[in-house]
C-alpha cells in the first residue's frame, strides 16, 4: 500500500479540492539542485533529524519517489523560468535530504502558480504530513483560513471565537456570515484532521503558550495536553524545571498535575508576607460574619479592632 508520503502530488486530496484546475500547465522533469531556491517563508519550521536520516536512507535505496513541486521564478505565464531559477513550493524535506546526499539532479513537477496558489499548496501539503505537530497544524490552519477569508490570522481567531459562542448559544445567531461559515466548514472537512470546535477549544490556546513550551512542542518532545498543564505554572523558573522534568521522565498528565499541586502547596506554606496575613484576616472576618452569627464574639472583635485603629492613629 502506498503511504501518504509516497502518493503522487496530483492525488493529494486537499490540493485538488482547494485549487481545482489551478494546477494546469504542469510538466514533469528533472532539475539541477542549484536551480531550485527556497521561498522567503516556509510553513514547516522544525525538521526531525532521525526522520531526515530515514528519508536519506530511503532515497539511497529507491530514489526520490515523489517529485518536488516547483514553479518558475519571474515568469508565471509559461513553464520556462526567465531567471533560470525555480522556487520550491512543496518538498523541502526531500530537497534537504538530496542536498545532504550531494545529489546534483532531482525529479520535479514544474507548475505555473501565483504567489497565493503556491502558498496555499505549501500549507496544504504541510498539513497532510504524518509527523505534523499540533503547533504547526494550528498555525497552518489559521494561515489557510486567513487566505480564504482574506483576513489576518488574529482576525480569523476572533471570528472563530465568535462562531464558537454562536454555536454554543452564548451569542445571537448570524453573528458570523454564511459565506464565512461555509469557508470555515469546507476547510475543516477537506484539509484539517480535527473538527472546528475541537480546534477552537484545544488548539487555539496553544498559541498563547510561553515561548519555551512552544519550542519543545514544535520539536515533538512533549504532548500538547502535557504542555498546557505545565504552562499553568506562573513562576518561570518552576515552569522551566517542570518542563524539563516532564520531558526527561516522560511524566503523564496526572503526574504533572500532582507536581503542580505540590508546588502550589509549598507556595502557600512559604508565603507569610504581611500583606497576605492582613488579606487572609479580612477575608476570614467577612466570611464568619460574627455580627450576625455570634454577637458576643463580635463585641470582643470590635474592641480588638478599636485597639488596632488606635495603634494606626498613633
C-alpha angles and dihedrals in degrees: 000000000000113000123226091256092054098049116117109259094241091062095058103127099214095047094052094046094045102042102028109183096356090102092070122126091047121159132181120225145131124263136193108252092233089063092061119085128186120242120252090259133021127197091224114076106163126055119191109230095213092050090049091052090050090051091050090052091050092049091050090054103036107011125234104323097189120046119235114250113234137166130209115262121232095006122066096169096074140027088243115095113226090200093047089237132105127208119228112239102171133004106055093150091053090048092050091050092048092050092050089049087051094236113169099200132037133185113254142180108221112208135177105235136162120233090258094049092047091052092049093049092049091051094046094048089049091051090053094058116120093219096048113144121220095249094054090045092052093048092044093052091048091049092051093047090048090055094046095045094038091233138120119262091253091052089052090052091052091047092051092051090050089051091049092052090048093051090049092050093245093123138028119282123261093034085130115049122242094244091054091046092051093050092049093046094048092048093055093044095048105036116006124083092210135063121255095245093046089049091053095045101040110018107039091059088061091072090063094056120116116270095250092055093045090053095056090043090056089051092051093240095130137025115251092238089058092044092055091051092051092047090064090075107099097196106086096209093049090047093052091048094049091046090054092046092048091054098042095045096032091231118197122237089256092053091048091052090050090053090050091050090052091051091050092049091050090050091054092049094047097043106090101144120152090241092056091046092055093044092049091049094051091047091050093050092050092046095051095047091197091178086070105029104035113015094180093056089046090057089056090045091053091054091051091048090051089055090050090051090051090052090050091050091051 
